[in-house]
Amino acid sequence: MCGRITQKSDPRVLSLGIATLIEPLTEPPGPRFNGAPGQEHWVIRQHPKTGERHLDRLWWGLIPNWIKEASPRHKPINATAERVATAPMFRAAYAKRRCLVPVDNFFEWARAKGKGPKQPYAVAMRSGEPFALAGIWESWRHPERGPESGEVVRTFCIITTAANEMIGAIHDRMPVILPPEACDRWLAPVEPDPRDLLVPYASDLMAMWPVSARVNKADQDDAAILE
């Protein structure tokens, strides 16, 4: 599972050198050190016709466009690599609306021993550079407000796979990390099922360290969360 991310770098850095801001922001959002589901985060998407790539803000928690509930109760934050191509909730977005979620790091929690609290860990690249998580996205229109309102809610979720050797010491899952050379293929809509990319990332390129349990609370969002 992936339930917390950090996007602390400048958006121009989080663009990973392959995207531009979709539109100038009058009040750019500040860095998120403890980004949680239900919040807006930076996402890279590719226009299906022009091929242009944009960095913009989407809500974490997927709402497929066919959902008719005015207040959807089920908004998954993760999709497993094993089911993303076939599960009704994810398969259309996986085939046509894949995205990158650029992060500085993510968090994972060690399995608790007995009844003790879980120990959170931060996970990043050894280089300290931002990297791309594999995601899917959707556009949803509120069913009671009609198309004339112009209100479209864009959401995303992150794909997870089996843990690599490093993360496997604390948890059995990890988000899919895409190396730079795979990003073009992942974003391109011409290939509906690039499932060979949904594999664990190499442990020797990554770093992991324990952090404070403050990360358990989404309102605890400051640089010290990474200490």
SULRA-V383231 format. One record per backbone hydrogen bond with DSSP energy under -0.5 kcal/mol. CO is the residue of the C=O (numbers start at 1). NH is the residue of the N-H. Records with the same first field share a line. If there is no record, write none. Layout:
BEGIN
CO=NH, NH
END
This chain:
BEGIN
3=37
4=107
5=35
6=104, 105
7=32
10=13, 14
11=15
13=16
15=18, 19
20=55
24=26
25=28
31=33
32=7
35=5
36=39
39=60
41=58
43=45, 56
44=100
45=54
47=51
52=47
53=20
54=45, 56
55=22
56=43
58=41
59=61, 156
60=38
64=67
69=72
73=75
76=62
77=158
79=160
80=83, 84
83=86, 87
87=90, 91
90=94
91=95
92=96
93=97
97=137
99=135
100=44, 102
101=133
103=131
105=6
106=123
107=3
108=121
112=114
113=116
118=120
119=110
120=211
121=108
122=209
123=106
124=207
125=128
131=103
132=178
133=101
134=159
135=99
136=157
138=155
140=153
142=145, 146
146=149
147=150
150=152
151=142
152=154
153=140, 155
154=59
155=138
156=61
157=136
158=79
159=176
160=81
161=174
164=168
165=169
166=169
167=170, 171
170=111
172=163
174=161
176=134, 178
177=179
178=132
179=182, 183
180=183, 184
182=186
183=187
184=188
188=191
190=192
193=195
194=197
195=198
197=199
202=205
203=206
205=126
207=124
209=122
212=215
213=216
214=217
216=218
217=220
219=221
222=225
223=226
224=227
END
